[in-house]
Amino acid sequence: MNLFSRKTVLEVVTSIFVNLTSGWFGVLLISPGLSSGITVDIYLKSLFSNLQYGIFGLIVSLVLTQRCKSL
């Protein structure tokens, strides 16, 4: 017996990815930046890695949303 339907599980996973994505984009906008004494290289590496994760999470959440709608 299944406790949860496949659609419910996909909706929950989609919500998790949307929240993670908003967090990664929030880090891009709210990061402390250069004021904390870190070098430009470390700062840019942090920004670009968070941008990659944010875009990946956004794509995954869009794909999962489309899959939920098709069920």
BAKOL-304077 format. One record per residue (C-alpha): residue number from 1; x, y, z. Coordinates in pm, 1 decimal. Layout:
// residues N
+-----+----------+----------+----------+
| pos |       xx |       yy |       zz |
+-----+----------+----------+----------+
| NUM |        X |        Y |        Z |
...
+-----+----------+----------+----------+
END
This chain:
// residues 71
+-----+----------+----------+----------+
| pos |       xx |       yy |       zz |
+-----+----------+----------+----------+
|   1 |      0.0 |      0.0 |      0.0 |
|   2 |    135.8 |    340.1 |    -97.5 |
|   3 |    117.9 |    610.4 |    164.6 |
|   4 |    165.7 |    894.3 |    -82.4 |
|   5 |     84.1 |    921.3 |   -449.0 |
|   6 |    355.0 |    991.8 |   -702.3 |
|   7 |    207.5 |   1334.8 |   -771.2 |
|   8 |    225.5 |   1429.7 |   -403.3 |
|   9 |    589.3 |   1324.1 |   -379.0 |
|  10 |    677.8 |   1520.6 |   -693.8 |
|  11 |    501.2 |   1829.4 |   -559.3 |
|  12 |    695.7 |   1808.8 |   -232.4 |
|  13 |   1029.7 |   1760.6 |   -411.2 |
|  14 |    944.0 |   2050.6 |   -642.8 |
|  15 |    871.8 |   2274.0 |   -343.7 |
|  16 |   1204.2 |   2177.7 |   -187.3 |
|  17 |   1392.8 |   2263.7 |   -507.3 |
|  18 |   1209.8 |   2597.3 |   -536.8 |
|  19 |   1310.0 |   2686.3 |   -180.5 |
|  20 |   1671.1 |   2580.4 |   -238.0 |
|  21 |   1682.3 |   2784.5 |   -556.4 |
|  22 |   1550.1 |   3094.0 |   -382.1 |
|  23 |   1817.3 |   3044.9 |   -116.4 |
|  24 |   2096.6 |   3022.3 |   -372.1 |
|  25 |   1975.3 |   3334.4 |   -552.1 |
|  26 |   1937.4 |   3505.2 |   -214.3 |
|  27 |   2302.6 |   3432.5 |   -139.7 |
|  28 |   2392.0 |   3607.0 |   -463.5 |
|  29 |   2204.5 |   3921.5 |   -364.9 |
|  30 |   2259.2 |   3928.7 |     10.8 |
|  31 |   2615.2 |   3798.1 |     35.2 |
|  32 |   2847.2 |   4012.4 |    246.5 |
|  33 |   3076.1 |   4073.1 |    -48.6 |
|  34 |   3414.0 |   4231.3 |    -22.4 |
|  35 |   3358.6 |   4403.9 |    312.2 |
|  36 |   3459.3 |   4098.3 |    517.6 |
|  37 |   3822.7 |   4098.9 |    402.4 |
|  38 |   3807.2 |   3813.6 |    153.0 |
|  39 |   3982.0 |   3828.4 |   -181.7 |
|  40 |   3805.2 |   3899.6 |   -508.0 |
|  41 |   3883.7 |   3549.2 |   -636.0 |
|  42 |   3711.9 |   3377.0 |   -344.1 |
|  43 |   3416.9 |   3616.7 |   -366.6 |
|  44 |   3366.0 |   3556.0 |   -740.5 |
|  45 |   3406.9 |   3180.0 |   -697.1 |
|  46 |   3134.2 |   3184.1 |   -432.0 |
|  47 |   2904.6 |   3393.7 |   -649.6 |
|  48 |   2946.0 |   3180.3 |   -959.9 |
|  49 |   2906.8 |   2850.7 |   -774.7 |
|  50 |   2584.1 |   2974.6 |   -615.4 |
|  51 |   2465.3 |   3099.0 |   -954.1 |
|  52 |   2525.1 |   2753.8 |  -1105.0 |
|  53 |   2337.1 |   2581.9 |   -823.4 |
|  54 |   2054.1 |   2834.3 |   -850.4 |
|  55 |   2013.2 |   2781.5 |  -1224.1 |
|  56 |   2032.8 |   2403.0 |  -1181.9 |
|  57 |   1768.3 |   2410.0 |   -908.7 |
|  58 |   1545.9 |   2632.2 |  -1120.4 |
|  59 |   1568.6 |   2395.3 |  -1417.6 |
|  60 |   1498.5 |   2091.0 |  -1199.1 |
|  61 |   1199.2 |   2259.8 |  -1038.0 |
|  62 |   1060.1 |   2359.3 |  -1378.8 |
|  63 |   1097.6 |   2003.7 |  -1510.5 |
|  64 |    933.1 |   1858.8 |  -1200.1 |
|  65 |    649.3 |   2111.3 |  -1222.1 |
|  66 |    580.2 |   2007.5 |  -1580.1 |
|  67 |    585.9 |   1642.4 |  -1474.9 |
|  68 |    339.5 |   1710.3 |  -1192.9 |
|  69 |    101.3 |   1877.0 |  -1435.0 |
|  70 |    114.4 |   1580.8 |  -1671.7 |
|  71 |     15.7 |   1330.0 |  -1399.7 |
+-----+----------+----------+----------+
END
